[in-house]
Amino acid sequence: MISYMVFAIIIYGSYFAYKQFNRLPSPAHFIALPSDFKSYGIDVSHYQGTVDWENVLSDSLISFVYCKATEGTDLIDAKWQFNREKLLEKGIPHGAYHFYIPSTSAKQQAIHFLNNYQKERDDLPPVLDVETESGSADSYIENIKIWLTTVEQSTGRRPIIYTSYNIYSKLLKAHFKQYKFWVANYSQKEYRFIDDEIIIWQYSDNGSVAGIKGKVDLNFSKIIY
């Protein structure tokens, strides 16, 4: 009888450990937190399709999410409302980002974002996704500032700027000293992120997370959510 009970406990324990292990992301994607970083998060858009948030959020490693809301002056991400509603329902810290198009009106882009974002009390700061350069540097910088100040005045929250490490280091860092940055860089060179102005590091665009079909961006944050 004792042997049977011991055997049953071993089998049950092994099954429980298996289930726990297999609901976590691959260690190849969620690597150890670098120095000064305190939490993991993901960012999503319609490219991830319909996310199974119940499955995603069963993973204890993910503590924050950013969702694409808008792009340019007229595009609304097809999954923005779905993702927003699910994350509000689950009480998961999350925020919205706007994909910036340099060739169109920054003011109209800000208005388009604000009309479709609809701030909630516990939202993470809005994000301006700056991935492409256009025109003169002075005009480019000035227009980005228009979007940022318009959104801050409306929401009462200072936006974060998302960009590549290259654009950040060669252009934006010098002109936006009062802002925090979310920087994409997949080289794993941690020394680049000692900079106090960088608070989120997108370290992979090739992550695998249960509940999401295909690949997803993975991020470290210096903030505990």
C-alpha positions as CSV (number, residue, x, y, z in Angstrom):
1,M,0.0,0.0,0.0
2,I,2.8,2.4,0.9
3,S,4.7,1.6,-2.3
4,Y,1.5,2.3,-4.3
5,M,1.0,5.7,-2.6
6,V,4.7,6.6,-3.2
7,F,4.3,5.6,-6.8
8,A,1.1,7.7,-7.2
9,I,2.8,10.7,-5.6
10,I,5.8,10.5,-8.0
11,I,3.5,10.2,-11.0
12,Y,1.3,13.1,-10.0
13,G,4.3,15.2,-9.1
14,S,6.0,14.5,-12.5
15,Y,2.8,15.4,-14.3
16,F,2.4,18.6,-12.4
17,A,6.0,19.6,-13.1
18,Y,5.5,18.7,-16.8
19,K,2.5,21.0,-17.0
20,Q,4.2,23.8,-15.3
21,F,7.3,23.6,-17.5
22,N,5.4,23.3,-20.7
23,R,3.3,26.4,-20.1
24,L,6.4,28.6,-19.9
25,P,8.0,30.2,-23.0
26,S,11.1,28.6,-24.5
27,P,14.2,29.5,-22.4
28,A,15.8,30.3,-25.8
29,H,13.5,33.2,-26.1
30,F,13.0,34.4,-22.5
31,I,16.6,34.8,-21.4
32,A,17.7,35.9,-18.0
33,L,16.9,39.5,-17.1
34,P,20.0,41.7,-17.6
35,S,21.3,44.0,-14.9
36,D,18.9,46.9,-14.1
37,F,15.9,45.2,-15.9
38,K,13.1,44.0,-13.7
39,S,10.3,42.5,-15.9
40,Y,9.3,40.9,-19.1
41,G,6.6,42.0,-21.6
42,I,5.4,41.6,-25.2
43,D,3.9,43.9,-27.8
44,V,1.3,42.8,-30.3
45,S,-0.7,44.0,-33.3
46,H,-3.0,42.4,-36.0
47,Y,0.1,40.5,-37.2
48,Q,-0.3,38.2,-34.2
49,G,-3.9,37.5,-35.2
50,T,-6.5,36.6,-32.5
51,V,-4.4,36.2,-29.4
52,D,-5.5,33.6,-26.8
53,W,-5.0,35.9,-23.8
54,E,-6.1,33.3,-21.3
55,N,-3.2,31.1,-22.5
56,V,-0.7,33.9,-22.8
57,L,-1.3,35.3,-19.4
58,S,-1.1,32.0,-17.6
59,D,2.6,32.5,-18.2
60,S,4.0,34.2,-15.1
61,L,6.9,35.7,-16.9
62,I,4.8,38.2,-18.9
63,S,3.8,41.2,-16.7
64,F,3.0,43.9,-19.3
65,V,1.8,44.3,-22.8
66,Y,1.8,47.0,-25.5
67,C,-0.8,46.9,-28.3
68,K,-0.8,48.7,-31.6
69,A,-3.8,51.1,-31.7
70,T,-3.3,53.3,-34.8
71,E,-1.1,54.2,-37.7
72,G,-0.8,57.4,-39.8
73,T,-4.0,59.5,-40.0
74,D,-6.6,56.9,-40.7
75,L,-5.6,53.3,-39.9
76,I,-6.9,51.5,-36.8
77,D,-5.2,48.2,-36.0
78,A,-7.7,45.4,-36.7
79,K,-7.1,43.8,-33.3
80,W,-6.8,46.9,-31.1
81,Q,-10.3,46.8,-29.7
82,F,-10.2,43.0,-29.1
83,N,-6.8,43.2,-27.4
84,R,-7.8,46.2,-25.3
85,E,-11.0,44.7,-24.0
86,K,-9.3,41.4,-23.1
87,L,-6.4,43.1,-21.2
88,L,-8.8,45.4,-19.4
89,E,-10.9,42.3,-18.4
90,K,-7.8,40.5,-17.1
91,G,-6.4,43.5,-15.3
92,I,-3.0,43.2,-17.0
93,P,-0.8,46.4,-17.2
94,H,-0.9,47.5,-20.8
95,G,-0.7,50.5,-23.1
96,A,-1.2,51.6,-26.7
97,Y,1.2,52.6,-29.4
98,H,0.9,54.6,-32.6
99,F,2.9,53.8,-35.7
100,Y,4.3,57.2,-37.0
101,I,4.3,58.0,-40.7
102,P,6.8,61.0,-41.2
103,S,5.2,62.0,-44.5
104,T,1.8,62.9,-43.1
105,S,0.6,65.5,-40.6
106,A,1.9,64.8,-37.1
107,K,-1.0,66.8,-35.5
108,Q,-3.6,64.8,-37.4
109,Q,-1.8,61.6,-36.5
110,A,-2.0,62.6,-32.8
111,I,-5.7,63.4,-33.1
112,H,-6.3,60.1,-34.9
113,F,-4.6,58.2,-32.0
114,L,-6.4,60.1,-29.3
115,N,-9.8,59.5,-31.0
116,N,-9.3,55.8,-31.0
117,Y,-7.2,55.2,-27.9
118,Q,-9.6,56.3,-25.2
119,K,-7.4,56.5,-22.1
120,E,-8.1,54.4,-19.0
121,R,-6.9,55.3,-15.5
122,D,-4.3,52.5,-15.1
123,D,-2.9,52.6,-18.7
124,L,0.9,52.5,-19.3
125,P,2.2,55.7,-21.0
126,P,1.3,56.0,-24.7
127,V,4.0,55.2,-27.1
128,L,5.0,56.7,-30.4
129,D,6.6,54.1,-32.7
130,V,9.3,55.9,-34.8
131,E,10.9,53.5,-37.3
132,T,11.5,55.5,-40.4
133,E,13.2,58.8,-41.2
134,S,12.1,61.4,-43.8
135,G,12.9,64.9,-44.8
136,S,15.3,67.2,-43.0
137,A,16.4,66.4,-39.5
138,D,15.0,69.6,-38.1
139,S,11.5,69.1,-39.6
140,Y,11.6,65.4,-38.6
141,I,12.3,66.3,-35.0
142,E,9.8,69.2,-34.9
143,N,7.0,67.0,-36.2
144,I,7.7,64.2,-33.7
145,K,7.5,66.8,-30.9
146,I,4.1,68.0,-32.2
147,W,2.7,64.4,-31.8
148,L,4.3,64.0,-28.4
149,T,3.1,67.3,-27.0
150,T,-0.4,66.9,-28.4
151,V,-0.9,63.5,-26.8
152,E,0.6,64.6,-23.5
153,Q,-1.6,67.6,-23.3
154,S,-4.7,65.4,-23.9
155,T,-3.8,62.4,-21.7
156,G,-1.7,64.0,-19.0
157,R,0.9,61.3,-19.6
158,R,4.3,61.9,-21.2
159,P,4.6,59.4,-24.1
160,I,7.5,57.0,-24.5
161,I,9.4,56.9,-27.8
162,Y,9.9,53.5,-29.5
163,T,12.7,53.3,-32.1
164,S,15.7,51.4,-33.2
165,Y,19.0,51.7,-31.4
166,N,20.5,53.3,-34.6
167,I,17.9,56.1,-34.8
168,Y,18.0,56.6,-31.0
169,S,21.8,57.0,-30.8
170,K,22.4,59.0,-33.9
171,L,19.4,61.4,-33.8
172,L,16.7,61.2,-31.2
173,K,18.7,60.9,-28.0
174,A,20.2,64.4,-28.4
175,H,16.8,66.1,-29.1
176,F,14.5,64.4,-26.6
177,K,16.3,64.5,-23.3
178,Q,13.1,64.9,-21.3
179,Y,11.6,61.6,-22.7
180,K,12.0,57.9,-22.0
181,F,12.8,55.4,-24.7
182,W,11.8,51.9,-25.7
183,V,14.6,50.7,-28.0
184,A,14.7,47.7,-30.4
185,N,18.1,46.0,-30.6
186,Y,18.7,42.3,-31.1
187,S,22.4,42.1,-30.7
188,Q,22.3,41.3,-26.9
189,K,24.8,44.0,-26.2
190,E,23.6,44.9,-22.7
191,Y,26.0,47.8,-22.2
192,R,24.0,49.8,-24.7
193,F,21.1,50.0,-22.3
194,I,22.9,51.4,-19.2
195,D,21.5,54.7,-20.4
196,D,18.9,56.0,-17.9
197,E,16.7,57.3,-20.7
198,I,16.1,53.7,-22.1
199,I,13.5,52.0,-19.9
200,I,12.4,49.2,-22.2
201,W,14.6,47.0,-24.4
202,Q,13.0,45.0,-27.2
203,Y,15.5,42.2,-27.4
204,S,13.9,39.9,-29.8
205,D,11.3,40.0,-32.7
206,N,11.3,36.2,-32.9
207,G,9.7,35.1,-29.7
208,S,7.4,32.1,-29.1
209,V,4.6,32.4,-26.6
210,A,1.8,29.9,-25.9
211,G,-1.5,31.4,-27.1
212,I,0.1,33.4,-30.0
213,K,0.4,31.9,-33.4
214,G,3.7,32.9,-35.1
215,K,6.4,35.1,-33.7
216,V,6.1,38.0,-31.2
217,D,8.3,40.8,-29.9
218,L,9.9,40.2,-26.5
219,N,10.9,43.0,-24.2
220,F,12.7,43.7,-20.9
221,S,11.6,46.7,-18.7
222,K,13.4,48.5,-16.0
223,I,10.0,48.9,-14.3
224,I,8.3,46.3,-12.2
225,Y,4.6,46.1,-13.2
